[in-house]
Each structure stands twice: as structure tokens, then as C-alpha cells.
Amino acid sequence: MGCELALSNFKTIKSEDADTMSLQGNVREYVNQLNNVILSGRIVSSVVIGTSTTLVPHELARSYQGWHLVDLQGDARVWRDATSTADTTRFLPLRASSSVTVSLWVF
């Protein structure tokens, strides 16, 4: 089961001060990047990753750009299987040093 997050659009305040307008422009650009890349992801909960490649369906309807472990229910190292030929628009190929249940933020 997944869930999505998003920030509201950044609203600028009109100002005659060039530094204030420049700062607001930089903040708006940063917030847009967060929304468009990192926060436009999904939590994938309670996935069992084994020592052979596990294809984790991410349901992003596009290729993933990255992922983070948000919960690790055991002592294991988890990594992306760079040798996998899985369809990245559907799956994140992961392996673990020992079988472990994880939750992931995939973006």
C-alpha cells in the first residue's frame, strides 16, 4: 500500500527589494524541485527483501529516481541490484544481506 505527499505551491509576496524577490525565487525553485522529484513518491510498506533480487512494485507510473529506507525491521544491509533488467517504470530491484522486512520511500 502506498501514499503520496506534496507541498502547496509557494506564493511570493510582491516587494520592491531585489534581494527579497531573489530569495523568494530561490525558495520557490527549491520547493518545486522537492515537489517534482522527492515528494512525488510513494511509501511502499512491509516488503520482504531476500538475498536474491526482489522486485518491489512502486506504482509511480514512471521510472523511479531514487529511494530511501524508512523502516528496517532487522539487522540487514539493503541495496539496489544494479544488474537487474527489471522494468524500472514498474519495479525497484532490491537485495539484502539477509531476509528483512522494510518500508521504502520511492521517488
C-alpha positions in Angstrom: 0.0 0.0 0.0 1.4 3.4 -0.9 0.8 7.0 0.0 1.8 10.3 -1.7 2.9 13.6 -0.3 3.0 17.1 -1.8 3.7 20.6 -0.7 1.4 23.5 -1.5 2.6 25.9 -4.2 5.0 28.6 -3.0 3.4 32.0 -3.0 5.6 35.1 -3.5 5.0 38.4 -1.9 5.4 41.5 -4.1 8.3 43.6 -2.9 10.4 46.5 -4.3 13.5 44.9 -2.6 15.6 43.0 -5.2 17.2 40.7 -2.5 13.8 39.7 -1.2 12.5 38.9 -4.7 15.7 36.9 -5.4 15.3 35.0 -2.2 11.7 34.2 -2.9 12.6 33.0 -6.4 15.2 30.6 -4.9 12.8 29.3 -2.3 10.1 28.7 -5.0 12.6 26.8 -7.2 13.7 24.6 -4.3 10.1 23.9 -3.3 9.2 23.0 -6.9 12.2 20.6 -7.0 11.0 18.9 -3.8 7.5 18.5 -5.1 8.5 17.4 -8.6 11.2 14.9 -7.6 11.4 13.8 -4.0 7.9 14.3 -2.7 6.3 13.0 -5.8 7.0 9.5 -4.5 5.2 6.7 -2.6 5.7 4.8 0.6 5.8 1.1 0.0 5.2 -0.7 3.2 6.1 -4.1 4.7 8.1 -5.6 1.8 10.2 -8.7 2.5 13.5 -8.3 0.7 15.6 -11.5 0.4 19.2 -12.3 -0.5 18.3 -12.8 -4.2 16.7 -9.9 -6.2 13.3 -8.9 -5.0 11.2 -6.8 -7.5 9.4 -4.2 -5.5 6.4 -2.7 -7.3 6.4 1.1 -6.8 3.3 2.2 -8.7 4.8 5.6 -9.7 3.8 5.1 -13.4 7.3 6.3 -14.4 10.9 5.2 -13.7 11.9 5.8 -10.1 14.7 8.3 -9.5 15.7 7.1 -6.0 14.6 5.5 -2.8 15.1 5.6 1.0 14.6 3.1 3.7 12.0 4.5 6.1 11.8 1.3 8.3 14.1 -1.6 8.6 12.8 -4.5 10.8 16.0 -6.3 11.3 19.8 -6.3 11.0 20.4 -6.3 7.3 22.0 -4.2 4.5 19.7 -3.4 1.6 20.9 -2.3 -1.9 19.6 -1.8 -5.4 20.5 -4.6 -7.7 22.3 -2.7 -10.5 22.5 -5.9 -12.6 18.7 -6.3 -12.8 17.0 -5.8 -16.1 13.6 -5.2 -14.5 11.2 -2.6 -15.9 12.1 0.5 -13.8 8.7 2.1 -14.6 7.2 -0.7 -12.5 9.8 -2.2 -10.2 12.6 -1.3 -7.9 15.1 -4.3 -7.8 16.5 -4.7 -4.3 18.6 -7.3 -2.5 19.5 -7.7 1.2 22.4 -9.3 3.1 19.7 -11.3 5.0 16.0 -11.6 4.7 14.4 -8.5 6.2 11.0 -6.6 6.1 11.3 -2.9 5.1 9.3 0.1 4.2 10.6 2.4 1.5 10.0 5.9 0.2 10.4 5.6 -3.6 10.5 8.7 -5.7 
